[in-house]
């Protein structure tokens, strides 16, 4: 579990250094973002998936990237030093984070 947290922190830190419109102050902030994303994904994301289930079915699951982007934006409002300038940056970051994290974990 700690290894996955560190890997997610590295992925967030790397994505923030590569993509425009999203930034993280330092690696410790990325670790805080990763921990907060774990909590958000545990409690808030299932509720949003349930509420938006019809839209998710119609879009064949692509709306889950929008939900992930909203979760990143929520984390950016809570964590100082983690900045996302707009929704499109959050959507691109959520897409890249999902792909890279799943590639590294699998």
N, C-alpha and C positions, 0 to 999 in steps of 0.2 A: 504494500500500500504506500509506503514511504517512497519506494522507487518510482511508482507511477506519479506521485505528487511531484517529485523532482523532475521527471521527464516532462510532465505537463508544464512545469515552471520553465524549463529550458525551451520548450516549444513556444510558449507565450513570449518569452524574452527574444527568441529568434525572429518570430513573426513581427514583433514590435520594431525590431531593428531593420527589417526588410521592407515592410509596407508603409507607405505614406498615410498620414491621417490617424495613426495609432502609435502611442509611445508609452514607455514605461521608464521610470526614473532609474532603477537599478535592479539587480537580480533579486534582492530581498523583497522588493515590491512585486516582482513577478511571482515569487513564492507565495506572497499574501494573496495575490490575484488567483493563483491556482487553488489555494485553500478555500477562498471565498467562492470560486466557481464550483468547487465540490459541494459546498453547502447549498448554494443556489440550485445546482442541478439535482440535489437530493430532495429539496422541499418545494421550490417554486416551479421548476420545469415540469414535473408531472401534472400539476394543476393547469398550467398553460396548455400542455398537450391535450389534456382532457377537454378543456374549454374550446380549443381550436380544432378538434378532431374532424369535423366536416370539411374544413378548409384543407387540412392535411391530407385527407383522403382524396379530395378533388385534385390537389396538386401532386398526388402520388408521392408524398413525403417530402417534397422540396420545401414546404413551409417550415419544416423543422430547422432549416438554416436561418430563417427569419427569427424563430424562437431563440436559437443560439445567439444570434446577433443582439437580440433584446437582453439576453442574460449577460452578455459582455458589456452592454451599455449600462445595465444595472450595476455591475461590478465597478465600472469606471466612475459612477457617481458615488460609490461608497469608499473606494480606495483612493487616497491622495497619491499622486504620482503616476497614476494610470489614466491616460487621456485618450479618448476617442472623439474625433472632431465631428463625425456625422454618422448617419445610419449606414451609408454605403461602405464606409471604411470598416464598420463593425461587421457588416455582412461578408465582405471579402476576408476579413480576419477570421471570422468564424468558419468559413469554408476552408481556408488554408490550415487553421489549427486542427480542424476535424480530420482533414486528409493526412497531415503530417503525423499527428498523434496516433491515429489508427495504423498508419504505415510503420511507425516505430514500435508500437506495442505488439502488433501482430508479427 
